[in-house]
Amino acid sequence: MGDQVEVEATTGSGGTGLVALDVHTEPNWQHTQNYHGTVNAVDTTANTITVLWTEANDAAQTWLDSHGHPNLVTFSLTGANIETGGRGHGGGDSIIHADGGTGGTGGTGGTGGSGAGPIQVGDQVGVEAIISADGKSLVALRVHAEGNTQQLQDYQGDVTNVDTTLNTITVLWSEANDSAHTWLAGHGNPTSVTIALTGANIERQGGLPIQTGDRVELEATTDTTGANLIAVNVHAEPPGH
């Protein structure tokens, strides 16, 4: 739905209808949605990525406004051509380029070439997408991904509060990387930070959930406002471990 088409046709035997002889279709690029942001989740079963977007074009903003203006957007990669470092590709309508690693997912669940890895949580991505036929979801046409580990905020510290309603933890941090210190300096240098766990990869020694008093190491990014932290990866250990 929404494709641009060129059709060569002739009239039917009754002269009242048209019969297509040749049809050429292209996506309707005027309505392509463009997003830039950070990969928040990768679902290899559903073949989707979820992106915490920071920039979006007018077409994307229109779609976001009609869907509650979410901070996180999920894109289907089903049927996509996937290029990993320009070496491997599948057989669909989109092109995925990811730098670094080995292997990759391509086409309709196939495997891409060697030498560059699949899209990872934390990657920076630029996505061109269209609306699915039912109008309810987004289908990626083109994705450019680059590793972004150097821009993730890293914290180590102790959990001082767990809010199960908001799905957040508050951490009294003791160590932080340069990206974290930059963010902290811009927000009054707090000694504790509250971090959303929505969509995060969480590991805890002894089993979930994270508890007050746990020692945590985590990687985080910011939401679209830049004012709030969202965890990407969390490793937690109970006190005494």
N, C-alpha and C positions, 0 to 999 in steps of 0.2 A: 504494500500500500504506500502510495506517495512517490513511487518511481516515476522518472521521466521516460516516456516511450516514443518511439517512432514506428509507425505501422504502415505497411503496404497492404492494401486490401482490394478485393473485388466484390461485386454484388452477388448475392445468392441467386439461386435458380428462379426465385419468384420476383427478383428485382427489388425487394423491400428490405433485405437485410444485407449485412456486410460479412465477408469471410476473410479473415486475416491470411495473408500470404507470407509475410515476413515481419517479425517484431524484434526491435532492438530496445533493450531496457538499460537504464542507468539509474543509480540512486539519485534522489532529488537533493543535490548538494546544497541548494539554497536553504534547505531546512536541516542541514546537518548540524548536530549539536557538538560543540567543542568544549572539552573539560581539561583542566590541568589540576593535578593534585597528587596525593600520596595514597598508595595502595594500602587499604586497611584490612582486607581479607581476600584470600584466594580459595575458591571452592572448586577443587578438581573433579568432584563428582557432578556438580551442576554445570561445570565449565563456565564459571563466572568469576569476575573480580569486583570487589567493592572499593570505591575510591572516595576518600575524604577530599572533596574538591576545594580548591582555593580560587580558581578562575573559571568562568563559564561565559560563552558568547550569548547573544540575545536569544537565539533559538533555544539554547539550554535553559536560560533564565525563565523563558515562557513555560517550558515543561516543568521546571522545578516549582514555579509559582502555582501551577495547577495540581501539584502533588504534595502540597504542604511544605514546600521549600526545605527538603531534607539536606542535612550536611553530608550524609553518606549516600552514594549512588551506586547501584549494582548494574554491571554490564554483562550481557551474555556474549560469550566468545564462540558459541556453537556455530560450526560451519566456517570458522575463520581460517584464513591462511596465516600461519604463524612462522615468523622468521626470527631465529635466535642468532643474533650477531651476523645476520646476512647469510647464514649457511644452510638453514633448513626451513621448509615451508610446507604447509598443508594444502588443502584444496577447497577453500571457501571464499568468502567475500571480504575478509579483513586481513590486515597484515600486523603481526605482533613482532616487535623488535625488542629484545632484552639483552643487556650487556652483562657479560661475566657468567661464570658457572659452567655446567655441562648439561647437555641434553635439553629437552623442551617439549612442550605439548603442541601438536599441530593438527590442522584440519579438523575433522569431526572425531576428535578423540585420538588421533594418530600421534606419532612422535616426530618432533622436528629434528633438525640436524644437530650435530655435535659441536661443542666448542663454546656455546653460549647458553645460559640457563633460562628456565621459564621465569615468568614474572613472579616477583617475591613480595611479601608483605614489607612495606617500608619503601618500595621503589617509588620514584617520581615518574608520573605518567602524563602523557598528552593523549587524549582519546577523542576520536571522531566517531559519532554514533548516530543512529536513527532510531525512531520509535518502532516497536514491534507491530505486527499486523493488528493485534488487538488493542494497541494504544496504551497498554499498561506497563510496559517495560522497555528497556533500552538494549539495542543490539550494536555492539562495537563494529565499526568498519575498519578503523585503523587505530593502532595503539603504538606509541613509542615509549619505551620504559628504560629507565636508567637507575642503577643502584643508588640508594640514598642513605646508606648507613652513616656516612660522615655528618649528615644533617639531623639525624635522630638525636633526641635528648636521652642521655643515660643517667639513671639515678640508682644509688644504693642507699638503703636505710631501713628503718623500722616502721611497721604499720602501726599507726596510732588510732585509726578509726576505720571501720568498715560500714558503709552505707548500702544495705542490700536493696533499698528502695530506688536509689539513684544509680546503683551499680557503680560505686566509686570506692576508692581507698584513699586515705590520707597517709602520707609518708613523711616522717621526720628524716630528711635526707642527711647523709654524712659524706657522700661522695657524688660528684656530678661532673660530666664532661663539659667541654667548652660551649657546645650548643646549648646545654642546659643552663650554664652560667649566664650566657647571653640573654636567654629568656628570663631567668630569675632577676637579672639586673634591670630588665625592663618592666618588672612587676613588683618592685619594692623589695627585692631580695628576701623573700619569705624563707623561714627555716623549715616549714612544712609545705608540701604541695598535695593538692587533691587531684586525683587522676581517674578518669572514666575508664572502665574496663570493657565497655561495649565493643565486641568484635575482636578483643585481644586474644592472643595465644597465651594460655596460662598453664604453668607447670608448678606444682607444689609437692614437695617431699612429704610423703605421708598421706597425700590425697587432698582434694579440694573440700571445702572452699578456703580462701585466704582468711586468716584470723588476725585479730588485733594482737600485736606482739611479734608477728612473723618478720623475719629478715627478708627483704626483697631486693632483687636486681631487676631493673626494668628499662625498656626502651619505649619512648613516647614521642608523639608528634602533637601538633596543635590543631584545634578545630578551625573552621573557616574564619572565625573572628580573631584568631591568634591569642585569645585570652585564656583559653582552657586547654588542659592537657588530656590527650587520649592515649592510652597504653596500646602498644603494638605487640610487645613480648614481655611476659612477666615470669620470673622464676622466684618462688617463695620457699622459705624453710622455716619450720617452727622454731621457737626459742630453744637453745641448747644444742642445735644440730650444726 
